[in-house]
């Protein structure tokens, strides 16, 4: 399971002319799944997302977590996080989970994240062509990988 985490002052997802998710200060989380991902990967990722200290304190030092600032979450599925560019110029997505399985993992992840955080989780729509907009605050962008625990 991989998440590309962006600290944002605002973010939104639009499908066509319809906004499906929108947040103010918080995290935009792009998430992709592998076939081998299980509940343990989700538990690790949720704990990391909620407790990672990447928000500034009064001295402008990154000492506060999403929970500390009562920040918002926007979670968007993105299988391309598992792209392999080792051979040639066309990325391979062989490591990305199959759509039906990944969709269930995405749903379970969003539900578990809402339960653990006590927050309403804004989302995109699995498998849809989406326009994702954000103002990256910092900028701060961090890649998390549950396989490597980093």
N, C-alpha and C positions, 0 to 999 in steps of 0.2 A: 504494500500500500504506500503510495506516495502522495504527499501534499505539498503544493507550492503555496506558501503562506505569505500574504502581503498585508502589511499594516497600512490601513487606509483611513482617510478622513471622511471618505464617502465611496460607495460602490453600488452598482446596479447591474441587473441582467434584463435584457429586453429580447423578446421573441416576436418578430414582426413589429407591430406597433404597441405591443403589450408588455408592460414591466412585470416580470414574475418575481423579482426579489430586489430589495433595496435596503441599504443600511447607511448609517452615519459612521461615527468613529468605531473601529473594530478591526476584524480580520476578514479578508476575502480569501477563501480557501478553495483552491483548485485541487480536486482529488481524483486519483486514478487507482484502479485495482488490478491485481494479478490473480490468477486462478488459485495460487497457494495461500492467499490472504485468508485469515480466519478471525475469530472473535478476539483473540489475543492481540492481533495487529490493531484492531479497532480500539481496544482498551488502551493500549500504549499511545496511539495517536491522539485520542481524545484527552488523555491526561496531559500530554505534551502541549496540545493546542490551548487548553484552558489555563495552564500554569506557566507557560514560557514567558519569561520576563523581557518583553520587548517594547513596553510603553514607558515613556519618560516620567520620572518623579519630579518633585519640585526643583531639583537641581539639574534637570534635563538629562539624567542618567537613566538608561534603560533598566529599571528596577521593578516595574509593575507588570502584572499579568493582565490578560483580558478580564479575568474575574475581578481583579483589584479595581479596574476602572469602570466596571459594569459595561464593557464594550459589546458590540453587536457582531453577529456572524452571518456571512453570506457564503454558502457552500455550493460549488458548481462542479459537476462531473467533467472529467477531462482525461480520456483514455490516452491522449498523446503524451502524457507524462511518462509513459512507458516506452517511448520511441527508442529504437536502437538505430544509431547512425554509423555503426561500425563499418558496414560494407556499402559501397556505392553512394549515391546521392538521394535515393528515395528511402525515407525512414521505414523501418519495419516495426510493426506493432504486435509481433508474435508473443511478447510477454504480457500484453494487456489481456485481461479476462474477457471472456465471451460476453456479449451484450446482456443476455438474459440473467446470467449469474452476477455480472457487475451491477446491473440495475437493482437486484435484491440487496447486494452489499451497500450500495449507495443509500437506498432507503433505510436499511438497518443502521447505517452510520449516522444519518441525519436524526433518526429517532433517538438513538443512544446519546448523541451529542446534546440534543434538547433536554433529555432526562438528566444527564450529568451536570449540565450548565444551568438548568432552570430557565433557559431562554427560548424564545421563539427563534427558530433558525430559518432565515431567508434562503431560498434556493433558486437554481435555474430549473431546467426541465431535462431529465436524462435523455440523451440521444438527439436533442433538438439542436438546430443551428441557432446559436445565441450570439448576441452582441453584449459583451461584458465591458462595462466602463468602470473606471476607478481613478481615484486620486491617491497615489501611493504616498503615504506620509513618511517622509524621511529622506530618501526612500529606504524602506526596509522590506526585503524579500528574502525568505528562508525556505530552503528545500528540506523536507522531512521524508525519511524512508524507514518504514517499520521493519523491513528486512535487515537493514544494517543498524537499526536503533540509533539513527543520527538524523 
